[in-house]
Amino acid sequence: MQRSRKTKIIATLGPASSDYEVIRKLFEKGVDVFRLNFSHGSYDEHKKRYEIIRALEREKNHSIGIMVDLQGPKLRLGRFGSSQVFLQSGESFRFDSDESDGDETRVYFPHEDVLSACEVGQDILLDDGKLRLSVRDKGKGYVDTQVLIGGALSSNKGVSFVGSSILRSALTEKDQADFAFAMTLDVDWVALSFVQRAEDVERVRAMLPSGCCTHILTKMENQLAIDNLESIIAVSDAVMVARGDLGVELPPEVVPIQQKRIIRMCRRMGCPVVVATHMLDSMVHAPSPTRAEASDVATAVYDGADAVTLSAESAVGRYPVESVRMMERIIMSVEGDSGYRSVMESWHPPPQPTMADAISLSAAHAATTLQAAAVVTYTESGSTARLASRERSVVGILGITTKKTTARQLSMVWGVYCVIAKALRSVNQMVEEACQVALKEKIASIGDVVVITAGIPFGTAGSTNMMRIARLKALDKVKRP
């Protein structure tokens, strides 16, 4: 099941993609990681999808990553008395602490701390920015606004305070319950929504059960997160450019700039980075994307993202399988372009003065010089494979690990194809096994060269300190130690 591309695909499961056959087709067409969005659906529904993925993993004998995405403290309106109200431009509208149903003049807003912290003159966006209001007055338990851009509005729509610097916990009571349930499923990734500072990530990491290897992906969705970008990346296992909510808080023209900035900083710091939201949005209803959407996916690939994401397209869309197929076609088209290599080589993150960085950089150079079939990395925690991935070498990366969780987590990392093997006892055994696995997985052929990196002593995470170069021989001619 080795893919013919290096950029990975994440797909969200939902009502359109909940049965075994659809999930199987999504995987076969290119999905590397499945996302379970806890903003929607019941625990029973998510558990069923989880079990299908794990059954498929056993059937295909190929590691599949599973990500749980927590809803986070998204601000939402209360309920209206009718299914929909219409706010007229120029009219007044109040947010207050009265829990009764709202109408065209007011609505309940269950976040008094936010009401008290907002400022006169501050703009408020509703329903992902479709409506815009401006704060005109405030008092105890209420905020009065003027509607700048009106429109239809219904219950529980999202609210965003432009330029807000209100610190709020990244975990609600619902998130804490969802997190506890996710731990019972032994998922590979937990995605945190509306993170504002590094402390939010560290708090969740402290909640992981003893011995748990689940990784944390931090979603960049607000101005405070952008302001604290470097410190957040430093404590995250991966980062997502969540452009939907980020595009509500920031001006549209700024989002592409921040996307490139986040990707570049993640590469510099050796942190996998994912681009998400509205990538092929028209395929929710249409069998093909717009040219702009295809260009959007291509841009993320040219920027060097580790993975790109399908959200509504695969969760509730009419064409989930076609969306995956289209995304793979776009990725392969870009990666087959000679200009793609030029872009990857035009900027290279400076190596840190560590032995692991020196070995990884040397391995990439050796593989290119020798036209090797692969860089083979022995990795316990995944750090060796991630360092090899950061080089964005033209040569593919074969990760070998003893840990199933590590193999699943590396399914999100650019260029890494990971297999599970037994623990090693010697350097000779390491070289022999690297050659055998490369042959078995059809990554290399007899006579090809592979470049091998590992850490001595074996089994010690983050200890990459050795490189070997081997030429593959017929399996029956390889001597065992």
N, C-alpha and C positions, 0 to 999 in steps of 0.2 A: 504493500500500500504506500510505497514511497511516492511523494508528489513530484510533479515535473516543474515545480516552482518553489521559490524560497519564501515569499511573503505568505503568511498564513491567513486563513479565513475563520472568523467567529460568526456563528449564526444563532439567533435567538429562537427558542422554541415557544410555541403558543398554540392557540386553537387550530391554526392551519397546519401544525406540524407536531402532532402529539401521538400518532400511532407508529407502530414499528416500521411499516413499509416506507412511510414518508421520511422518518429519521434515518433509515438505512440509505435511502436514495440521496438524502442531503450529504451524508458522510461519503458515499461513493462518488458524488459529484464534486467533493472538495472540502467539506467542512472539517476543520482540525480541532476546534473547540466549540462546545455547545454552551449557550448562555441561558440560565434560568432566571427570568426577571421576576423578583419577588414583589414588584409593584402591582402585579396582577396574578391571579390564579390562587388556588388553595394548596395547602401542604400535600394533600392526596394527589393532586394533579402533578405537582413538581416531583414527588417521590416516584410516581409512575414513569415520568419522562427519564428520571435518573436511572431507574432500573432498566429501562429499554436501552439506554446508552451503554450501560455496563454489560448487558447481554450482547449487544452488538460488538462491543470491544472484545469479548471472549470469542464470538463467532469469527471476527476478522483477524484476531490475534494481532491487534494493532492498538497502541495506546491512544486514548481519546481524552482530551481535557474537558472538565466541567467547571463552569463558572456560575456562582450564585451572585446576583446583583441586588444589593439591598436598596430599598427605596430612599432612605435618607430623609432628612428634615425638610422636605419640599413644602413651601408655604402654599396653602390652598384655601380657597373661599369656603364659606358655609353653603347652606342650601337655599334655593329660591322656592317660592310658593308655586311657581309654574315651571314647566319643563325648560323654558327659555325666556329671558328678558332681553330688551334691546336698550343699550345705553346711547343716548343721543349726544353728539359732539356739542360742547358748550354748556351742557347741563351739569348739575351738581350730583355727586354720588358720595355716600358715606360708608366707611368701614367702622364697625363698632363691636361691642362685646355682648350685644343682645342676641341670644341664641335662637330667636324666632326666625321663621322663613323670611328671606329677603324679597325685594321687588326692584323696580327701576330706579329707586332712590337710595337704597341701602342694602347691606348684606352683613351677616355675621362673619367676623374674622377671628379665628381661635388662637391668636398669637399676640397677647397684650404687650409682651416685651418688645415686639417689633413695632407695634403702633406707638409706643411711648418713645422709641428710639428714632423713628423717622423724622425728617426735617421738612419745614415749609419750603416749597419750591422743588422738592424731590419728585421725580417722575416714578410712576408705578405702572408696570406692564402686567396685563392679564392674558391668560390663555396663550402662552408662548409668544407674547409680544403682539398679538393681533389687536389688542386694545391698549391705549395709552392714556393715563390720567396724571394730573399734577396735584400735589398736596397744597391746599390753600389755607387750612387751619387744622388745629389739633387740640384735644383736651383729654381729660381723664376718661379712658375707655373708648375714644373715638378719634377718627381722622376724617376730615372733610376734603374732598377733591373736586377738581373740575375735569370733565371728560374732554381730552384733546382729540383723540381718535376713537370714535364709538364703534358699536357693532353688537352682534348677538353674543349673549353670555349665558352659560348654564352652571349648574351646581358643581362645586368641588374643583373648579378650574385653578390652575397654578397661578401664583402671584410672585412677581419679582420686583424688588425695590432697587432701582437703578443707582449704582454707585454705593450701595449699602456696605457698611463695615461692621454690621452687627454680628458679634460672635455667638454662634449657637452650637450646641452639641451635634456631632456628626451622627449620633445614634439616637433614634427615638425609642419609645417602649416597644413599638412594633418591630423595629430593626433588631432590638436585643432578642426578642422572641424568635424572629426569623434567623438570626445568627445562631442561636442555640439549636434550632431545627437543622440548619445547614451542617452543623458539626456532627449531627447524627448520621448524615449522609456521606461524610468523609469526602467532601468536594475538594477540588484542587485549587480553586481560586475563589476568594470573596472580594467582590467589587464594592468599594465604599463610595457613596454618593454625597455630594455637597460638602466635601472636605474643605476646610478653610486653612488649616495649619498642620504642621508635622505632629503636634500632640494628639490630633484626632486619630491619626494612623497608629501611633504608639499605644493609645488607649485600647484600640481593637486588638492589636498584637498581644497585649497583655491578657486579653480575654481568651486567647486560644488555649485549648486544653493542653496539659502537659504531654509532650511528645508529639503533638500535632504538627504536621508539615504543611498545612494549608498556607498558600501564599496570598498576599494582599495586593490587590490592584486598586490604585487610587484614581478616581475620576476627577478631571479638572473641569469644573463647571461654574466657577464664580471668580470675581475679581480678587478676593482675598487669597484664593488658591494661586492665582497667577502671581500675586505679590510675594507669596511664600514658595514659589516654584522649586527653587533649588533645595531648600530644606525638606520639602515634601518628597521630592524624588529620592533624596538620600535615605529615607526611612521606608520607602515603598519597594515591593518586589516587581511591580510593573505599574505603568501609568496609562490612562486612557484620555485622549482628547475628545471629551463628550460635547460635541459642538452644538447640540440642541439647546441645552440650558446655558452653555457658555455664550451662544449667539444671542440669547435674550439679555444677558447682563452686559455684554460688550457690543459696541457698534458692529454691524455686519462686515464693514471693511477691515476691521481689526482682527477678526477671527482667523483668516488665512495666515496672517503674520504670526499670531500666537501659536497656531498649529505648527508652523515651521520652527519656531523658537523652542517649543516643548519637545519636538522630535529631536532636534539637534542637541539639546541639553541632556535628554535621556540617553542618546547615543554616547555622548561624552562621558556620562556617568555609568555607562554599562547597564542601563535599566531598560528592559523591553517596553516598547511603546505601541499603543493601539489607537487607531483613528476610527471614530464611530459617529453615527447619526446621519440619517437622510442621504446615505451614499447612493442608493439606487431607489429612492423613495417612490418614483412613479411606477415601479414594478409591483407596488402594493396592488395596483389595479390594471396595469398594462403588461404585456408579455415582453416588452423591451424598454430599456432606459432611455432617457433623453441624452443627447450628445454632451450636454453640460455635466450630467451625472457620471457618464463614462469618463470624462476628463477629470472629474473630482476624485474618483477612485485612482485613476492613473497618477494624479498629482501626489496622493498619499504614498503610492509605491515609489515614485521618483524621489520623494522626500526621505525615503528610507525607513518607513514604518515597519514594525515587525508583523503587524496584522491589521486587517481591515474588517469591519463589522457590518452584519446585516441585522436590523432590528425588526421593525414592522414588516419589512419585506418577507421575512421567513416566518414570523410569528403569527401574523393575521392576514398576510397578503394572499392573493389568488394564485401567485406563481412562485412559491417558495423554492422549488427545485430549480426552476429556470433562473431565479435570482442568483443562486449559488453558481450555476453553470456560467452565467454572464460575468460574475465577479472573477471567476477563475480565468475566463478568456481575456479579460482586461489585464489581469496581473501578468499572465503569460505573454501577452503582446508587449507589455512594457519591458518585462525582464528579458525579452528577446531582442529588444532594440539596442543597437550599439551605443546609442546615446545614454542608455541607462547605466552602463558600466562607467562611462565618462563622469556621470553625475556622482556615482558612488565613490569614485576615486578622486574627485575634485576636492572633497573635504573628508579628512580622516581625523577622528577624535585623537588627540595627543595621548600616548600611552602614559600610564602612571609609573613611577619608578619602583615597580615591584617585579618579582621574578615571574609571577603569573602573566602579567602584561607582556613582558619581554618574550616569554615562551609563545604566547598566542600570536603576537606580531610576527615572530620568526617563523612559526608554523604556516601562517598565511603567505608569507613571502616565499618560503620553500615550496609550498604547494603550487603557487603560480609559476615559479621558475622551472619546476620539474614537470609541470602539467600533470599534477597528481590527480588521481580519480576522486580522492576525498581527503579531508582532514578528519581523523578519527580521534574523538576525545573521550577519555574515561572520566566519568563525573559522578560523584555521589550526591551532591546538593544541587547540581546543575550549573554551578558558577563557572566551571571550565568551559562548558559548552556555550554559555552566554558570552564569555570573553571571546571565544572563537567567532561567534555570530557578530559581535560588534565590529569585527574587521570587514564585514560585508565582502568576503572574498568571492571570486568567481567560482571557486571550488566548493562543493557541497560539504556539509558537516554531518558525520555519522557519530551520534552520541551513544555511548555504551554505559549502562548503569545497572546496579543491582537493585535499585529501588523503583517500584512501580509508580509511586507518586512523582518522582523526579521525571520519569519518562512522560507522564501525562502533562506535567507543567511545561516541559520543553516543547510540547506541541504548539505552544503559542509563540515560540521564539524563532526569529528569521533564520531560514536555511538549515535548521537542525532536524534531522531524522533520527529518532532515538529508539534503541532496542534494549531489552532487559537480558542480562547475562549473569553468570555465577561470579562469585568473588574471586579475585586473582591471588596468586601466591608468589609470582616472580615476574621479572621483566620479560623473560623469554616467553612465558605464558601469555603475557599481555600482547606481545607482538604477534604471536601465533593466533590468538583469538581475534585480534583486530583484522587480520587478513582473512580468517575464516568467515567472520561476520560480513565483511565487505563483499566477499564472493557469494555467500548465501543470499544476501539481500540484493544481489545484482547491482551493487553500487560500483563494483570494480570487476575487472576480468584478469585472467592469468597474464602476467607480464606488466600489469599496471603498478604504479607507485602509490602508496598511501603515506601520509604524514601523521604520526601518532603523538598525542600529548597526554600526559597523566601526572598524577602527584604521587610521590614516594614519601612516606609509606602509604600503601594502598588503603583506601577506605577513609582517608582523612579529608574532610571537606575543605575546599579552598586552598589546597596545597600544591597547585600546579607548578611543577618544577623540572619537568623532563620532556624531551622530544626525541622521537626516533623516526627514521625513514626506512620503509620496507618495500620490497618488490614482491608481488604476489606470485606464489608458486602453486602448482597443482596440490589439492588437499592431501592426496595420498603421499606426497613427497615432503610434506611438512613434518619435521621431527618434533615430537612432544618432549617437554623438559622432564 
